[in-house]
Amino acid sequence: ATGLNAFERLLVGSSSEYILRHTSVDLLVVRDKDKTL
């Protein structure tokens, strides 16, 4: 389990969440505040 609640999953994003759940190594995900879609 990642320990993320629904709000945190929304902030992290679905791609990052998938990677966090399926990796076998420790990861740190950092969100870029300045990047917009």
C-alpha positions as CSV (number, residue, x, y, z in Angstrom):
1,A,0.0,0.0,0.0
2,T,1.1,3.5,-0.7
3,G,-0.6,5.2,2.2
4,L,-2.2,7.7,-0.2
5,N,-5.8,8.9,0.5
6,A,-8.2,9.9,-2.3
7,F,-7.2,13.6,-2.2
8,E,-3.5,12.7,-2.3
9,R,-4.1,10.4,-5.3
10,L,-5.8,13.2,-7.1
11,L,-2.8,15.5,-6.5
12,V,-0.2,12.9,-7.4
13,G,-1.9,11.8,-10.7
14,S,-2.9,8.5,-12.1
15,S,0.4,7.8,-13.9
16,S,2.5,8.6,-10.9
17,E,0.2,6.5,-8.7
18,Y,0.5,3.5,-11.0
19,I,4.3,3.7,-11.0
20,L,4.4,4.0,-7.2
21,R,2.2,1.0,-6.8
22,H,4.0,-1.2,-9.2
23,T,7.7,-0.4,-8.6
24,S,10.1,-2.6,-6.7
25,V,12.4,0.3,-5.7
26,D,11.9,3.4,-3.5
27,L,10.8,6.5,-5.4
28,L,10.2,10.1,-4.6
29,V,7.6,11.9,-6.8
30,V,7.9,15.7,-7.0
31,R,5.2,17.7,-8.6
32,D,6.3,20.7,-10.7
33,K,4.2,23.7,-9.5
34,D,5.0,25.8,-12.6
35,K,4.1,23.2,-15.2
36,T,0.6,23.5,-16.7
37,L,-1.2,21.2,-19.0
